[in-house]
Amino acid sequence: MKNIPFSPPDITKAEIDAVVAVLESGWITTGPKTKLFENNIAKLCKTEKAVCLSSQTACAEMTLRILGIGPGDEVIVPAYTYTATASIVRHIGATPVMIDCQKDSLEMDYDKMADAINEKTKAVIPVDLAGIMCDYDRVFEVVNSKRHLFKPKSEMQEIYGRTLVVSDAAHAFGASRKGKMCGEVADFTNFSFHAVKNLTTGEGGAVTWRSHEGIDNEALYRQYMLFSLHGQTKDTYAKNKGTSWEYDVVDTQYKCNMPDILAALGLAQLERYEKTIERRHELIAKYNRAFEDLPVSVLNHRDADHRSSGHLYFVRFDGKGEDYRNAFFKRMAQNGVICNVHFKPLPLLTAYKQLGYDIKDYPNAYDMYKNELTLPLNTVITDEEADYILSTFRRCIAQPY
C-alpha cells in the first residue's frame, strides 16, 4: 500500500538555494526580492502593478478598506466558499450577503446576485473555485445594469460609479479565460500563495487590479504599502539606503507585508510555474479518462475558452449524499490516499449560523457539497502514484456501502 498525502509542497533545490541566498544576504524582510516578485506577478497577470502581502485574506481585506467599504455597507459573497471570502467583510464592519450556487454549478446564481444588489451594495466577491475562473462577463453585466442604485461613500467608489468586482482568486493564479489572465479581468483580484497552493511562498498572497480612468496606479500601490506597514511613509528598506531616517505615520493601519525570504521562494516557483500548471493538466486529463465510465461528475478545467490553474480536482458522486461521501473518504484513507472536501458551505459553519445564516436557504450549495470529494492533485505526484490513486478509487467505488 502506498501513502499519498493530499497536497505536499513542490520544493526543489532552486527554491532552497534562493531562500538561502536571501538568508546570507543580510536582508530578510521586505526588500528587493519582494519588489521583483511583485513585478513578475504583474507581468504574468498582464497588469501594471501587483502588491505582495502576508496572505490572500490580507490582500482582500486591505482592498476593501482602500475602497472605503465599511459599516452600513453590504458585500455579496457566495455561500459555497471558504470562510476567508466572507470573514473579511465582517472584519471591516460590513455585512456579507450570501448568494446560493446555480443548480449543479459552483458559481453564484447571477440572477439572485442581481436581485440582491441595492443602494448598500458596494462590492461583489466572485470566487474562482478549484482554479476555474468565473463568468466575469455575466458578473460585469449585472453590476453595470445596477449602476443607478449605486451610492458611493468614498472617492474610489465615486471613480468606479458601480458595485466593485473584487475577485477571490485564491485558487486561480495562472488561470485564463477568453484570452485574458486571471488578475486582469476583475476590478481587483486577490491570490493566495499558501503552503497548499500551486505556487507557494509558505504563507503569502498578492493583489492585482485593472487600470481604470481616474486611478493613479502608483498612488494606489503606495496606499497598499501604507495599509500593510502601520501607515508608515518609509519602510525599513528605504531607510536602510542611508538618505534619511526620517519618516511619518499618516494613519493607524495594519502589519501584513511580505518579507524577502518568502518572496525568494515565490520567485523560484514562478520560474517553473508554467510547467507545473501543464503537469497538473496532464494529471487532470488522466483522471478524466479514468472516470469516463463511472457514475461521477467532474469539473471542466480546460476547453477552447479557458484553462484553469489546475488547483483542485473535484469529484461528485452522482445521486449520493454526505454519508456515502464520508465513507468513501475513509476508505480511500485506509488505502493510503488522503483526500479532502472543498468546502462546507458557509451556512453550515457555527460562526455563520450564529449570524443567522441557514443552509436551508442555500439548497444548491448544499447539493454541491454533500457528495463532493477532492482527490490529490499536485506536481509531486508521480505517474505511478496517480495510477494508484485511480485504481484505489475504482476499487472503492465498486464496493458496496
JOKA-V151488 format. One record per residue. N is the residue number from 1. RES is the residue in one letter. SS is DSSP state (hx for helix, st for strand, lp for the rest). Layout:
# JOKA-V151488
n = [N/N]
res = [RES/RES]
ss = [SS/SS]
This chain:
# JOKA-V151488
n = [1/2/3/4/5/6/7/8/9/10/11/12/13/14/15/16/17/18/19/20/21/22/23/24/25/26/27/28/29/30/31/32/33/34/35/36/37/38/39/40/41/42/43/44/45/46/47/48/49/50/51/52/53/54/55/56/57/58/59/60/61/62/63/64/65/66/67/68/69/70/71/72/73/74/75/76/77/78/79/80/81/82/83/84/85/86/87/88/89/90/91/92/93/94/95/96/97/98/99/100/101/102/103/104/105/106/107/108/109/110/111/112/113/114/115/116/117/118/119/120/121/122/123/124/125/126/127/128/129/130/131/132/133/134/135/136/137/138/139/140/141/142/143/144/145/146/147/148/149/150/151/152/153/154/155/156/157/158/159/160/161/162/163/164/165/166/167/168/169/170/171/172/173/174/175/176/177/178/179/180/181/182/183/184/185/186/187/188/189/190/191/192/193/194/195/196/197/198/199/200/201/202/203/204/205/206/207/208/209/210/211/212/213/214/215/216/217/218/219/220/221/222/223/224/225/226/227/228/229/230/231/232/233/234/235/236/237/238/239/240/241/242/243/244/245/246/247/248/249/250/251/252/253/254/255/256/257/258/259/260/261/262/263/264/265/266/267/268/269/270/271/272/273/274/275/276/277/278/279/280/281/282/283/284/285/286/287/288/289/290/291/292/293/294/295/296/297/298/299/300/301/302/303/304/305/306/307/308/309/310/311/312/313/314/315/316/317/318/319/320/321/322/323/324/325/326/327/328/329/330/331/332/333/334/335/336/337/338/339/340/341/342/343/344/345/346/347/348/349/350/351/352/353/354/355/356/357/358/359/360/361/362/363/364/365/366/367/368/369/370/371/372/373/374/375/376/377/378/379/380/381/382/383/384/385/386/387/388/389/390/391/392/393/394/395/396/397/398/399/400/401]
res = [M/K/N/I/P/F/S/P/P/D/I/T/K/A/E/I/D/A/V/V/A/V/L/E/S/G/W/I/T/T/G/P/K/T/K/L/F/E/N/N/I/A/K/L/C/K/T/E/K/A/V/C/L/S/S/Q/T/A/C/A/E/M/T/L/R/I/L/G/I/G/P/G/D/E/V/I/V/P/A/Y/T/Y/T/A/T/A/S/I/V/R/H/I/G/A/T/P/V/M/I/D/C/Q/K/D/S/L/E/M/D/Y/D/K/M/A/D/A/I/N/E/K/T/K/A/V/I/P/V/D/L/A/G/I/M/C/D/Y/D/R/V/F/E/V/V/N/S/K/R/H/L/F/K/P/K/S/E/M/Q/E/I/Y/G/R/T/L/V/V/S/D/A/A/H/A/F/G/A/S/R/K/G/K/M/C/G/E/V/A/D/F/T/N/F/S/F/H/A/V/K/N/L/T/T/G/E/G/G/A/V/T/W/R/S/H/E/G/I/D/N/E/A/L/Y/R/Q/Y/M/L/F/S/L/H/G/Q/T/K/D/T/Y/A/K/N/K/G/T/S/W/E/Y/D/V/V/D/T/Q/Y/K/C/N/M/P/D/I/L/A/A/L/G/L/A/Q/L/E/R/Y/E/K/T/I/E/R/R/H/E/L/I/A/K/Y/N/R/A/F/E/D/L/P/V/S/V/L/N/H/R/D/A/D/H/R/S/S/G/H/L/Y/F/V/R/F/D/G/K/G/E/D/Y/R/N/A/F/F/K/R/M/A/Q/N/G/V/I/C/N/V/H/F/K/P/L/P/L/L/T/A/Y/K/Q/L/G/Y/D/I/K/D/Y/P/N/A/Y/D/M/Y/K/N/E/L/T/L/P/L/N/T/V/I/T/D/E/E/A/D/Y/I/L/S/T/F/R/R/C/I/A/Q/P/Y]
ss = [lp/lp/lp/st/lp/lp/lp/lp/lp/lp/lp/lp/hx/hx/hx/hx/hx/hx/hx/hx/hx/hx/hx/hx/hx/lp/lp/lp/lp/lp/lp/hx/hx/hx/hx/hx/hx/hx/hx/hx/hx/hx/hx/hx/hx/lp/lp/lp/lp/st/st/st/st/lp/lp/hx/hx/hx/hx/hx/hx/hx/hx/hx/hx/hx/lp/lp/lp/lp/lp/lp/lp/st/st/st/st/st/lp/lp/lp/lp/hx/hx/hx/hx/hx/hx/hx/hx/hx/lp/lp/lp/st/st/st/st/st/lp/st/lp/lp/lp/lp/lp/lp/st/lp/hx/hx/hx/hx/hx/hx/hx/lp/lp/lp/lp/st/st/st/st/st/lp/st/lp/hx/hx/hx/lp/lp/lp/lp/hx/hx/hx/hx/hx/hx/hx/hx/hx/hx/lp/hx/hx/hx/lp/lp/lp/lp/lp/hx/hx/hx/hx/hx/hx/lp/lp/lp/st/st/st/st/st/lp/lp/lp/lp/lp/lp/lp/st/st/lp/lp/st/st/lp/lp/lp/lp/lp/lp/st/st/st/st/st/lp/st/lp/lp/lp/lp/lp/lp/lp/st/lp/lp/st/st/st/st/st/lp/lp/lp/lp/lp/lp/lp/hx/hx/hx/hx/hx/hx/hx/hx/hx/hx/hx/hx/st/lp/lp/st/lp/lp/lp/hx/hx/hx/hx/lp/lp/lp/lp/lp/lp/lp/lp/lp/st/lp/lp/lp/lp/lp/st/lp/st/lp/lp/hx/hx/hx/hx/hx/hx/hx/hx/hx/hx/hx/hx/lp/hx/hx/hx/hx/hx/hx/hx/hx/hx/hx/hx/hx/hx/hx/hx/hx/hx/hx/lp/lp/lp/lp/lp/st/st/st/lp/lp/lp/st/lp/lp/lp/st/st/lp/lp/lp/lp/lp/st/st/st/st/st/lp/lp/lp/lp/hx/hx/hx/hx/hx/hx/hx/hx/hx/hx/hx/hx/hx/lp/lp/st/lp/lp/st/lp/lp/lp/lp/lp/hx/hx/hx/lp/hx/hx/hx/hx/lp/lp/lp/lp/lp/hx/hx/hx/lp/hx/hx/hx/hx/hx/hx/hx/hx/lp/st/st/st/st/lp/lp/lp/lp/lp/lp/lp/hx/hx/hx/hx/hx/hx/hx/hx/hx/hx/hx/hx/hx/hx/hx/hx/lp/lp/lp]
